[in-house]
Amino acid sequence: MANQKLDRLDKQILKLISEDARIPFLEVARACNVSGAAIHQRIQKLTNMGILKGSQFVIDPEKVGYETCAFIGLNLKNPESFDEVVEKLKGMPEVVECHYTTGNYDLFIKVYALNNHHLLTFVHDKLQPLGLARSESLISFHSPIDRPLPIVDMINADEEDL
């Protein structure tokens, strides 16, 4: 995928809204020394380019009862069933990420479960019927780094670097 051409203003806007998605556009405009209309236009441009993919509130899974976070590597018996398996994974609320990967797994997923028993039941009752040759689960004890893409470095980067 080709890199999109971003100027300094685009990068400033991305930095500000990545730090606080609820920042008012007029505050972004003041920080960037441009009009509010210019910010609206730039946000629309960044959205149309596919760089911005909406905004959302981030819910702390543990605070709403999901005590177990796990990463699960999946090996499919039939690798041709990728699309079918991914569609089924999309219907499982426990699955919050799914990646096609190189290496030891066909797919790598991130899952939240209420507890270890819920995770065991999820793997046994929901994942195994997908036609897995095998799976490997890694439980995360804690995530000391969890952040969006750091836009800070992009502002000072040369256009050719992006």
Long-range contacts (C-beta under 8 A, 24 or more apart in sequence): 3-162, 4-49, 4-50, 4-51, 4-162, 5-159, 5-162, 6-51, 6-154, 6-159, 6-162, 7-159, 8-155, 9-34, 9-38, 9-42, 10-42, 10-45, 10-46, 11-151, 11-154, 11-155, 11-157, 12-155, 13-39, 13-42, 13-43, 13-46, 14-46, 14-51, 14-52, 14-151, 14-154, 15-151, 15-152, 15-154, 15-155, 17-43, 17-52, 17-55, 18-148, 18-149, 18-151, 21-55, 21-56, 22-55, 61-112, 65-114, 66-112, 66-113, 66-114, 67-113, 67-114, 67-115, 68-112, 68-113, 68-114, 68-115, 68-116, 68-118, 68-119, 68-139, 69-110, 69-111, 69-112, 69-139, 69-140, 69-143, 70-110, 70-111, 70-113, 70-119, 70-137, 70-138, 70-139, 70-140, 71-108, 71-109, 71-110, 71-111, 71-137, 71-138, 71-140, 72-108, 72-109, 72-111, 72-123, 72-127, 72-135, 72-136, 72-137, 72-138, 73-101, 73-104, 73-105, 73-107, 73-108, 73-135, 73-136, 73-138, 74-105, 74-106, 74-107, 74-108, 74-109, 74-127, 74-130, 74-132, 74-135, 75-104, 75-105, 75-106, 75-132, 75-133, 75-134, 75-135, 76-106, 76-107, 76-130, 76-131, 76-132, 76-133, 77-131, 77-132, 77-133, 78-131, 79-106, 81-130, 81-131, 82-106, 82-107, 85-130, 85-131, 88-130, 89-130, 92-122, 92-126, 94-118, 94-122, 94-126, 104-136, 105-136
